[in-house]
Amino acid sequence: MQDFIDEIVVDGIRNGDTTAFKLLFDTYYTNLCDYALSIVRHAQVAEDLVQEVYANIWNMRADWTPNHTVKSYLFRAVRNQALNYLKHDKLEKKWAERVQQNGQADHIFDPEKYDNSEIEKAIYNAIDDLPPKRRIVFVLSRFYQLTYLEIANTLDISVKTVEKHIRIALRQLYEEIYGR
C-alpha cells in the first residue's frame, strides 16, 4: 500500500503538483528535522538541511526517482546533507584555528613574515585578494596538496567546480602579478 502512495506522490511531484509536494513535506518534515538534529546537534542547521533536501527535490522534480521508498530516500538524503555539513564545518573550524594560531585574522597570508622576493609577496597578496571560495579551493590544492576529488568532497562541490576555481584563480593570480 505504501509503495502505491509513494508512486502517486512521486508522480505528482514530477508533474509539478504542489499538493503532492505539501503532502510529502507535511508527512516527513518533523521526523527528518529530528533525525538531522541527532546528527548535527543544532536545531536551525538541522531545519536548514532538511529544507535544502526538499528544495533539491522540487528543483529536480522532473527527474526525481527515489530508488527505494520515499521515506528511505528522504532519510538517506538528510543523512548525506548532514554529514556533508559536518565535514564542511570541521574544515572551516580547522581553517579558523590555523588562521588564529598564525595570528592572521584579516588575511590568510601575511607577506611581511616572508623574507623573500617581491614576487613572492605579490603572490601571497594576490592569493589573499581571491574571492573566499576560490581562495579556499586554491589553498587546499596548492598548499595542502589535496586532490581535486578530495577538495570537492570536503567542500561539497563538484570536481568540475574545483577545476574551474583553480583555472580562474591561476588566471587571476597571473594577471594581478604580471599586470596582464
C-alpha positions as CSV (number, residue, x, y, z in Angstrom):
1,M,0.0,0.0,0.0
2,Q,2.8,2.4,0.9
3,D,4.5,1.7,-2.4
4,F,1.3,2.8,-4.2
5,I,1.1,6.0,-2.2
6,D,4.8,6.7,-2.8
7,E,4.2,6.3,-6.5
8,I,1.3,8.7,-6.6
9,V,3.2,11.3,-4.6
10,V,6.4,11.0,-6.7
11,D,4.4,11.2,-10.0
12,G,2.5,14.2,-8.7
13,I,5.8,16.0,-7.7
14,R,7.3,15.1,-11.0
15,N,4.4,16.8,-12.7
16,G,4.7,19.9,-10.5
17,D,1.8,19.2,-8.2
18,T,2.3,21.4,-5.2
19,T,-0.4,19.4,-3.2
20,A,1.7,16.2,-3.6
21,F,4.8,18.1,-2.5
22,K,3.0,19.6,0.5
23,L,1.8,16.1,1.5
24,L,5.4,14.9,1.2
25,F,6.6,17.8,3.3
26,D,3.9,17.5,6.0
27,T,4.4,13.8,6.3
28,Y,8.1,13.7,6.9
29,Y,9.4,17.2,7.8
30,T,9.3,16.9,11.6
31,N,10.9,13.4,11.7
32,L,13.6,14.5,9.2
33,C,14.4,17.5,11.4
34,D,14.7,15.4,14.4
35,Y,16.9,13.0,12.5
36,A,19.1,15.8,11.2
37,L,19.3,17.3,14.7
38,S,20.6,13.9,16.1
39,I,23.5,14.2,13.7
40,V,24.4,17.9,13.6
41,R,23.2,18.9,17.2
42,H,22.0,22.3,16.1
43,A,18.2,22.9,15.5
44,Q,18.5,25.7,13.0
45,V,21.1,23.9,11.0
46,A,19.0,20.7,11.1
47,E,16.0,22.6,9.7
48,D,18.1,24.2,7.0
49,L,19.5,20.9,5.9
50,V,16.0,19.3,5.7
51,Q,14.7,22.3,3.8
52,E,17.6,22.0,1.4
53,V,16.7,18.4,0.7
54,Y,13.1,19.4,-0.1
55,A,14.3,22.3,-2.2
56,N,16.6,19.9,-4.2
57,I,13.7,17.6,-4.7
58,W,11.5,20.4,-6.0
59,N,14.2,21.9,-8.2
60,M,14.9,18.5,-9.8
61,R,11.4,17.2,-9.7
62,A,11.1,16.3,-13.3
63,D,13.9,13.7,-12.9
64,W,13.2,12.7,-9.3
65,T,13.2,8.9,-9.0
66,P,13.8,7.5,-5.5
67,N,15.4,4.1,-5.7
68,H,13.5,2.6,-2.7
69,T,10.7,4.0,-0.7
70,V,10.2,7.8,-0.5
71,K,10.8,7.6,3.3
72,S,14.2,5.8,2.9
73,Y,15.2,8.2,0.2
74,L,14.4,11.3,2.3
75,F,16.3,9.9,5.4
76,R,19.3,9.0,3.3
77,A,19.3,12.4,1.6
78,V,19.1,14.2,5.0
79,R,21.9,12.0,6.4
80,N,24.1,12.8,3.4
81,Q,23.4,16.5,3.8
82,A,24.1,16.4,7.5
83,L,27.4,14.5,7.0
84,N,28.5,16.9,4.3
85,Y,27.7,19.8,6.6
86,L,29.8,18.3,9.4
87,K,32.7,17.7,7.0
88,H,32.5,21.3,5.8
89,D,32.1,22.7,9.3
90,K,35.1,20.7,10.5
91,L,37.2,22.1,7.7
92,E,36.1,25.7,8.5
93,K,36.9,25.2,12.2
94,K,40.3,23.8,11.3
95,W,40.9,26.7,8.9
96,A,39.9,29.3,11.5
97,E,42.1,27.6,14.1
98,R,45.1,27.6,11.8
99,V,44.5,31.3,11.0
100,Q,44.1,32.2,14.6
101,Q,47.3,30.3,15.5
102,N,49.2,32.2,12.9
103,G,47.8,35.5,14.2
104,Q,46.2,36.3,10.9
105,A,42.7,37.5,11.5
106,D,42.2,39.6,8.4
107,H,44.4,37.8,5.9
108,I,45.2,34.2,5.1
109,F,48.8,35.0,4.3
110,D,50.9,37.8,5.8
111,P,53.6,38.6,3.2
112,E,55.5,40.6,5.8
113,K,56.6,37.4,7.6
114,Y,58.4,36.2,4.4
115,D,61.9,37.5,3.9
116,N,61.7,36.6,0.2
117,S,61.5,38.3,-3.1
118,E,58.9,41.0,-4.0
119,I,57.3,38.5,-6.4
120,E,56.6,36.1,-3.5
121,K,54.9,38.9,-1.6
122,A,52.9,39.8,-4.6
123,I,51.8,36.1,-4.9
124,Y,50.6,36.0,-1.3
125,N,48.8,39.3,-1.7
126,A,47.2,38.1,-4.9
127,I,46.0,34.9,-3.2
128,D,44.6,36.9,-0.4
129,D,42.6,39.0,-2.9
130,L,40.9,36.0,-4.4
131,P,37.2,35.6,-3.6
132,P,36.8,33.5,-0.4
133,K,35.5,30.2,-2.0
134,R,38.1,30.4,-4.8
135,R,40.9,31.2,-2.3
136,I,39.9,28.1,-0.1
137,V,39.9,25.8,-3.2
138,F,43.3,27.2,-4.4
139,V,44.9,27.0,-0.9
140,L,43.7,23.4,-0.4
141,S,45.1,22.4,-3.7
142,R,48.4,24.2,-3.7
143,F,49.4,24.5,-0.1
144,Y,47.7,21.4,1.4
145,Q,48.2,19.2,-1.7
146,L,44.6,17.9,-1.7
147,T,43.4,16.3,-4.9
148,Y,40.5,17.9,-6.8
149,L,38.3,15.0,-5.7
150,E,39.3,15.5,-2.0
151,I,38.5,19.2,-2.3
152,A,35.2,18.5,-4.0
153,N,34.2,16.1,-1.3
154,T,35.3,18.3,1.5
155,L,33.5,21.4,0.2
156,D,30.6,19.5,-1.2
157,I,31.1,20.8,-4.7
158,S,31.7,19.0,-8.0
159,V,35.2,18.2,-9.3
160,K,34.4,20.4,-12.3
161,T,33.7,23.3,-10.0
162,V,37.1,22.7,-8.3
163,E,38.8,22.7,-11.7
164,K,37.0,25.9,-12.7
165,H,38.0,27.6,-9.4
166,I,41.7,26.6,-9.9
167,R,41.7,27.7,-13.6
168,I,40.2,31.1,-12.8
169,A,42.4,31.5,-9.7
170,L,45.6,30.9,-11.7
171,R,44.5,33.3,-14.4
172,Q,43.6,36.0,-11.7
173,L,47.0,35.5,-10.0
174,Y,48.9,35.8,-13.2
175,E,47.1,38.9,-14.2
176,E,47.5,40.5,-10.8
177,I,51.1,39.7,-10.5
178,Y,52.2,40.3,-14.1
179,G,49.7,43.0,-14.9
180,R,48.2,41.3,-18.0
